[in-house]
Amino acid sequence: MAHQSDLIAQNIEQYLQQHENKELLRFITCGSVDDGKSTLIGRLLHDSKMIFEDQLAAINKDSKKHGTTGEEVDLALLVDGLQSEREQGITIDVAYRFFSTDKRKFIIADTPGHEQYTRNMATGASTADLAIILIDARHGVQTQTKRHSFITKLLGLKHIVVAINKMDLVDYSEARFNEIKAQYTEFATKLDIQNPIFVPLSALKGDNVVNPSEHMSWYKGQPLMSLLDSIEIGDNINHQNFRLPVQYVNRPHLNFRGFCGTIAAGSISVGDAITVLPSGKTSKVKQVIQPAVNESNMSVQTAFAPMAVTLTLEDEIDISRGDMIVKSDDLPKVANGFEVKLVWMNEAAMKPGKEYLIKRATSSVTGRFTTIDYQVDVNTFEESQVEQLELNQIAQCQLQLNQTIAFDVYEEVKGTGSFIVIDKYTHATLGAGMIVKAGDTASSASSREYSEAEKALNAYIRQHYPEWGALAIKDI
């Protein structure tokens, strides 16, 4: 880590250029209350040399004042920045921290452990690539451990690191580590959590956090920081199915019309045949513009997720914000009814039949939850029947929109398979959901057949009447 700080001191411009090109890993830390989440993050920041001398002096002073760790520096105070958090000794909100190594940049979401903050944890996990689930070696797998594992699985996190903390308080026992590993593996198998990685550590003492532990020579795996630096996260992005939710139509003058957005999945190249949904209009990509290339020539041949791009098309067709551009040979489903998993995040309960604003990617559509199939107890995973959904509850529901949208299931493409629920009048965010599949009331089951017929007609029009441009069936 000394190399990084030396580089900053010697040539700040060179460091910033290298830093800009590093791969970004977002991860969440979660676990039961007092498992040591904040101390672990403080240790990562401290041992990676990502805190300033005045910060270190301040936490030394506060450590003596609060006396929570005896003679040790209380690294949790680096993270528990709010006075109310320090006084209570708990984390009460999602805190985002940033640090980097020579290889990667990191964004950490430190989330509360209490059940009443389930929505906070879901918020932190929704954008993460990886979850670190802390377990106190003295107590083993707790109810909250299972709850957090359930939420990480629900939100589709593929990489789970189980950090068995406070190993110093169980004499660095290999037997205790293996016992907890077996406990976690047993219930994780039921949740279909695949290949969790187990690390024994002591955040307070620094064992196996950044540096290998001298006290646990029996552990042959990597320290936590090495894992974070090397774990492959490319499989978190769907590279197969091209999806571009249109965010903005750029029309600076009559000779240019570009469709801007962030690629949610897949890749696109000049010349690719595309279809715009839900209208079904077709064309070909004329230009792919990626501003980060250089100022003189921003055109590229190919772009891929998660790049922000502007596409120009060969034909003048009507596209607006909220539409989705996809490849013509790989069409998603189009529907207005869905089976969804819903996390409710507001004090006012969700009531079936009430109309809400559903924001999915760049589209906003009104709709209602017609039924609550069942509510899931996040502690026991038991399912029960409820008439409305309260704050922090999770349920499977049927969602009916007032117009059709193109979508993917959440497990395949997060960006087009997730949504948030917004109050129509106050614009407050009320909940977050994930599309499981098209519902029984979906209104467009034959979208693929329709598109095949449409493509054939558009091809005929392009060949015999090029002056018309690309028209959808409904335009004729």
C-alpha positions in Angstrom: 0.0 0.0 0.0 3.0 2.3 0.5 3.4 2.4 -3.3 0.1 4.1 -3.7 0.7 6.8 -1.1 4.2 7.4 -2.6 2.7 7.9 -6.0 0.2 10.4 -4.7 3.0 12.4 -3.1 5.2 12.3 -6.2 2.8 12.8 -9.1 -0.8 13.5 -8.3 -1.9 13.8 -12.0 -0.4 10.4 -12.8 -2.1 8.9 -9.8 -5.5 10.3 -10.7 -5.2 9.0 -14.3 -4.4 5.5 -13.0 -7.2 5.8 -10.4 -9.7 6.7 -13.0 -9.1 3.5 -15.0 -9.3 1.1 -12.1 -12.2 -1.4 -11.9 -14.9 -0.5 -9.4 -16.2 -3.0 -6.9 -19.2 -2.1 -4.8 -19.8 -4.2 -1.7 -22.1 -4.3 1.3 -21.3 -5.3 4.9 -24.1 -6.8 6.9 -24.6 -8.9 10.0 -26.1 -8.9 13.5 -25.7 -5.9 15.8 -22.2 -5.6 17.3 -20.7 -8.2 14.9 -18.1 -5.6 14.1 -19.1 -4.2 10.7 -18.0 -0.6 11.4 -14.7 -1.9 13.0 -14.0 -4.0 9.9 -14.5 -1.0 7.5 -12.4 1.1 9.8 -9.7 -1.5 9.6 -9.8 -1.7 5.8 -9.5 2.1 5.6 -6.8 2.2 8.2 -4.6 -0.6 6.9 -5.0 0.5 3.3 -3.7 3.9 4.3 -6.9 5.7 3.3 -7.3 7.9 6.3 -5.6 11.2 7.1 -3.4 11.9 10.1 -5.9 14.3 11.6 -8.7 11.7 11.4 -6.4 9.1 13.1 -5.7 11.6 15.9 -9.4 12.3 16.3 -10.4 8.7 16.7 -7.5 8.1 19.1 -9.0 10.9 21.2 -12.6 9.6 20.8 -11.5 6.1 21.6 -10.3 7.2 25.0 -13.5 9.3 25.5 -15.9 6.5 24.7 -13.8 3.6 26.1 -15.4 1.0 23.9 -12.3 -1.0 23.0 -10.0 -0.7 26.1 -6.5 0.3 25.1 -7.2 -0.4 21.4 -8.0 2.3 18.8 -11.8 2.1 18.1 -11.7 2.0 14.3 -15.5 1.9 14.2 -15.5 5.6 15.1 -14.2 6.2 11.5 -17.5 5.0 10.2 -20.0 5.8 12.9 -19.8 9.4 12.0 -23.2 10.6 13.4 -23.2 11.7 17.0 -26.4 9.6 17.7 -24.6 6.5 16.3 -21.6 7.1 18.5 -23.7 7.6 21.6 -25.8 4.4 20.9 -22.9 2.3 19.6 -25.0 1.3 16.6 -25.2 2.1 12.9 -28.6 3.7 12.1 -28.3 4.6 8.4 -26.6 3.4 5.2 -23.1 4.9 5.2 -21.1 4.8 2.0 -17.3 4.8 2.2 -14.7 5.0 -0.5 -11.2 3.6 -0.7 -8.8 2.1 -3.3 -5.9 -0.2 -3.7 -3.4 -0.4 -6.6 -5.8 -2.7 -8.4 -9.3 -1.5 -7.7 -11.6 1.3 -6.4 -14.2 0.3 -3.8 -17.5 1.7 -2.5 -18.6 0.2 0.8 -22.2 0.3 2.0 -22.3 -0.1 5.8 -25.8 -1.0 6.7 -27.6 -1.4 10.0 -28.2 -4.8 11.6 -31.6 -4.2 13.3 -34.7 -5.8 11.7 -36.4 -2.4 11.6 -33.8 -1.2 9.1 -34.4 -4.0 6.6 -35.2 -1.3 4.0 -31.8 0.3 4.6 -30.0 -2.9 4.0 -32.0 -3.6 0.8 -31.1 -0.2 -0.4 -27.4 -0.8 0.2 -27.5 -4.2 -1.4 -29.4 -3.2 -4.6 -26.3 -1.8 -6.3 -23.7 -4.1 -4.8 -21.5 -6.6 -6.6 -20.6 -8.5 -3.4 -21.8 -9.0 0.2 -19.7 -9.4 3.3 -21.8 -11.1 5.9 -20.2 -10.9 9.4 -20.7 -13.5 12.0 -19.4 -13.2 15.6 -17.3 -16.2 16.3 -18.7 -16.4 19.8 -22.3 -16.6 18.8 -22.3 -18.3 15.4 -25.1 -18.1 12.9 -27.9 -15.8 14.3 -31.4 -14.9 13.1 -30.1 -11.7 11.6 -27.4 -13.6 9.7 -30.2 -15.6 8.0 -32.2 -12.5 7.3 -29.4 -10.7 5.6 -28.5 -13.7 3.6 -32.1 -14.0 2.4 -32.1 -10.3 1.3 -28.8 -10.7 -0.5 -30.1 -13.7 -2.3 -33.4 -11.9 -3.1 -31.5 -9.0 -4.6 -29.4 -11.3 -6.8 -25.9 -10.9 -5.3 -23.8 -13.7 -6.7 -20.7 -13.2 -4.5 -21.1 -13.9 -0.8 -18.1 -13.6 1.6 -18.8 -14.9 5.1 -16.4 -13.2 7.5 -16.2 -15.0 10.8 -15.1 -12.1 13.0 -13.7 -11.8 16.5 -11.6 -15.0 16.2 -9.3 -13.5 18.8 -12.1 -14.1 21.4 -12.3 -17.8 20.7 -8.5 -18.3 20.8 -8.3 -18.4 16.9 -9.9 -21.9 17.1 -10.0 -23.8 13.7 -12.7 -26.1 15.2 -14.9 -23.2 16.0 -14.4 -21.8 12.5 -15.4 -25.1 10.9 -18.4 -25.4 13.2 -19.8 -22.0 12.1 -18.9 -22.8 8.4 -21.0 -25.9 8.6 -23.9 -24.1 10.3 -24.0 -21.4 7.6 -23.6 -23.9 4.7 -26.6 -25.9 5.9 -29.1 -23.1 5.7 -27.4 -21.4 2.7 -28.0 -24.5 0.7 -31.7 -24.2 1.3 -31.6 -20.6 0.0 -29.6 -21.7 -3.1 -26.6 -19.5 -2.1 -23.8 -21.0 -4.2 -20.1 -21.1 -3.3 -19.9 -18.7 -0.3 -16.3 -17.9 0.7 -15.4 -18.2 4.4 -12.7 -16.1 6.0 -11.7 -16.2 9.7 -10.6 -12.8 10.9 -10.3 -10.3 13.7 -11.2 -6.8 12.6 -10.1 -5.3 15.9 -6.6 -6.9 15.9 -6.2 -6.9 12.1 -5.9 -10.7 11.5 -6.7 -11.7 7.9 -8.2 -8.3 7.1 -5.4 -6.8 5.0 -2.5 -8.9 6.2 -2.4 -12.7 6.8 -2.8 -13.8 10.4 0.1 -15.2 12.3 -2.4 -16.7 14.8 -4.3 -18.7 12.1 -1.7 -20.6 10.1 -4.3 -23.3 9.6 -6.2 -21.0 7.2 -4.8 -21.4 3.7 -7.1 -18.9 1.9 -6.6 -15.2 1.1 -7.0 -12.3 3.6 -10.2 -10.3 3.0 -8.5 -7.5 1.1 -6.8 -9.9 -1.3 -10.2 -11.5 -2.0 -11.8 -8.1 -2.7 -8.9 -7.2 -5.0 -9.0 -10.4 -7.0 -12.6 -11.8 -7.1 -14.0 -11.9 -10.6 -17.1 -9.7 -10.9 -17.5 -9.6 -14.6 -20.2 -12.3 -14.4 -22.5 -9.8 -12.6 -23.3 -8.2 -15.9 -25.4 -9.8 -18.6 -23.2 -9.6 -21.7 -25.7 -11.5 -23.9 -28.9 -9.5 -24.2 -28.5 -5.9 -25.4 -30.8 -3.5 -23.5 -30.6 0.3 -23.8 -33.4 2.2 -21.8 -33.6 5.6 -23.6 -32.9 8.3 -21.1 -32.7 11.4 -23.4 -33.2 12.3 -27.0 -30.4 14.6 -28.1 -31.5 16.9 -30.9 -29.0 19.9 -31.0 -29.9 20.7 -34.7 -31.9 19.3 -37.6 -29.1 17.1 -38.9 -28.6 15.1 -35.7 -30.8 12.9 -33.6 -29.1 10.8 -30.9 -30.6 8.4 -28.4 -28.8 8.5 -25.1 -28.7 6.1 -22.2 -26.7 3.7 -20.1 -26.4 0.2 -21.5 -28.1 -2.1 -19.0 -26.9 -5.4 -20.6 -25.1 -6.7 -23.7 -23.3 -4.9 -26.4 -24.1 -3.0 -29.6 -22.1 -2.3 -32.8 -22.4 -0.1 -35.9 -24.7 -1.9 -38.4 -26.6 -3.9 -35.8 -30.4 -4.3 -36.6 -32.4 -2.8 -33.7 -36.0 -2.8 -32.5 -37.6 -0.1 -30.4 -40.0 -1.3 -27.7 -42.9 -1.1 -27.0 -43.7 0.4 -30.5 -41.8 -2.3 -32.4 -40.2 0.1 -34.9 -37.0 -1.1 -36.5 -33.8 0.3 -37.9 -30.0 -0.2 -38.0 -27.3 1.5 -35.8 -25.6 4.2 -37.8 -23.2 5.5 -35.2 -22.1 4.6 -31.6 -20.9 7.6 -29.7 -19.0 7.1 -26.4 -17.8 10.5 -25.0 -15.0 9.1 -22.9 -13.0 8.1 -26.0 -11.5 11.5 -26.9 -12.8 14.9 -27.7 -11.9 14.9 -31.4 -13.5 11.6 -32.3 -16.0 10.1 -30.0 -17.3 7.4 -32.3 -16.6 3.8 -31.6 -17.4 0.6 -33.4 -18.8 -1.3 -30.3 -20.1 -0.4 -26.8 -21.1 -2.6 -24.0 -22.7 -2.6 -20.5 -22.4 -0.5 -18.4 -21.2 2.3 -20.8 -23.2 5.5 -21.2 -23.7 6.0 -25.0 -25.5 7.8 -27.7 -26.8 5.9 -30.7 -27.8 7.4 -34.0 -29.9 5.3 -36.4 -30.2 5.0 -40.2 -33.9 5.8 -40.2 -35.9 8.7 -38.8 -38.2 6.9 -36.3 -40.0 8.2 -33.2 -38.3 7.3 -30.0 -38.7 9.0 -26.6 -37.6 8.7 -23.1 -38.7 5.4 -21.5 -38.5 3.4 -24.7 -36.0 0.5 -24.9 -33.7 -0.2 -27.8 -32.8 -3.9 -28.2 -31.4 -6.1 -31.0 -34.0 -7.3 -33.5 -32.9 -10.9 -33.1 -33.1 -10.9 -29.3 -36.4 -9.4 -28.2 -37.4 -9.2 -24.6 -41.0 -9.9 -23.5 -43.6 -7.1 -23.5 -46.3 -7.2 -20.8 -48.4 -5.1 -18.4 -48.9 -7.7 -15.7 -46.2 -9.2 -13.5 -45.4 -11.4 -10.6 -43.0 -9.5 -8.4 -41.1 -9.5 -5.2 -41.6 -6.3 -3.3 -39.7 -4.7 -0.4 -41.9 -2.0 1.3 -40.0 1.0 2.5 -42.6 3.5 3.8 -44.5 4.0 7.0 -47.8 4.1 5.0 -48.8 0.5 4.2 -49.1 -0.8 0.7 -52.7 -1.5 -0.1 -53.8 -3.6 -3.0 -55.8 -1.7 -5.6 -54.3 1.7 -4.8 -52.6 3.4 -7.8 -48.9 4.1 -7.6 -46.2 5.4 -10.0 -43.9 2.5 -11.1 -40.5 3.7 -12.2 -38.6 1.0 -14.1 -35.2 2.1 -15.7 -36.2 5.3 -17.6 -39.9 4.7 -17.9 -42.6 5.8 -15.4 -46.0 4.1 -15.6 -49.0 4.1 -13.3 -50.2 0.8 -11.9 -51.5 -1.1 -8.9 -50.8 -4.2 -7.0 -53.8 -6.3 -7.5 -53.1 -9.0 -4.9 -50.5 -9.9 -2.2 -49.8 -13.6 -2.9 -47.9 -14.0 0.4 -45.7 -12.1 2.8 -42.3 -13.6 3.8 -41.1 -13.6 7.4 -37.4 -12.4 6.8 -36.3 -14.2 10.0 -37.9 -17.6 9.5 -38.7 -17.5 5.7 -42.3 -18.6 6.5 -45.0 -17.4 4.2 -48.3 -15.9 5.4 -51.4 -14.2 4.1 -51.7 -10.5 4.7 -54.2 -7.8 3.5 -51.6 -5.0 3.3 -47.8 -4.7 3.4 -46.2 -2.8 6.2 -42.8 -1.0 6.5 -39.8 -3.3 6.0 -42.0 -6.3 5.0 -41.2 -8.4 1.9 -43.9 -10.1 -0.2 -44.7 -11.7 -3.5 -47.4 -9.6 -5.3 -49.2 -9.3 -8.6 -48.5 -5.9 -10.3 -50.8 -4.5 -13.1 -49.5 -1.6 -15.1 -51.7 0.8 -17.2 -49.6 0.2 -20.3 -47.2 -2.4 -21.6 -43.5 -2.3 -21.1 -40.6 -4.3 -22.4 -38.9 -6.2 -19.5 -36.5 -8.9 -18.4 -36.8 -11.0 -15.2 -34.6 -9.6 -12.5 -32.2 -12.6 -12.3 -31.3 -12.0 -16.0 -31.0 -8.2 -16.2 -31.2 -6.2 -13.1 -31.6 -2.8 -14.9 -34.7 -3.8 -16.8 -36.1 -6.3 -14.2 -36.2 -4.0 -11.2 -38.4 -1.0 -10.3 -39.3 1.4 -7.5 -42.7 2.4 -6.3 -43.4 6.2 -6.0 -46.3 8.1 -4.5 -48.2 9.9 -7.3 -48.7 13.0 -5.3 -45.8 13.4 -2.9 -43.2 11.7 -5.2 -41.8 9.9 -2.1 -40.2 6.5 -2.7 -42.4 3.9 -1.2 -40.9 0.5 -2.1 -38.6 -1.4 -4.4 -39.4 -4.5 -6.5 -38.0 -7.2 -8.7 -39.8 -8.8 -11.6 -40.0 -12.6 -11.3 -42.1 -13.3 -14.4 -44.9 -12.0 -16.5 -48.2 -12.4 -14.6 -51.3 -14.3 -15.6 -52.9 -11.1 -16.6 -50.2 -10.1 -19.0 -51.6 -8.6 -22.2 -49.0 -9.3 -24.8 -47.9 -13.0 -24.7 -47.3 -13.1 -28.5 -44.8 -10.2 -28.7 -42.1 -12.3 -30.4 -44.5 -13.5 -33.2 -45.8 -10.0 -33.7 -42.2 -8.7 -34.1 -41.3 -11.3 -36.7 -44.2 -10.3 -38.8 -43.4 -6.7 -38.3 -39.7 -7.2 -39.3 -40.8 -8.8 -42.5 -43.1 -5.9 -43.4 -40.5 -3.3 -42.5 -37.9 -5.1 -44.6 -40.3 -4.9 -47.6 -41.0 -1.2 -47.0 -37.3 -0.4 -46.7 -36.6 -2.2 -50.1 -39.5 -0.9 -52.1 -40.3 2.5 -50.4 -37.1 3.8 -48.9 -38.5 7.3 -48.7 -41.0 6.1 -46.0 -38.3 5.1 -43.5 -39.0 2.3 -41.0 -42.7 2.0 -40.0 -44.4 -0.2 -37.5 -47.5 -2.2 -38.5 -49.7 0.1 -36.5 -48.5 3.1 -38.5 -50.0 1.7 -41.8 
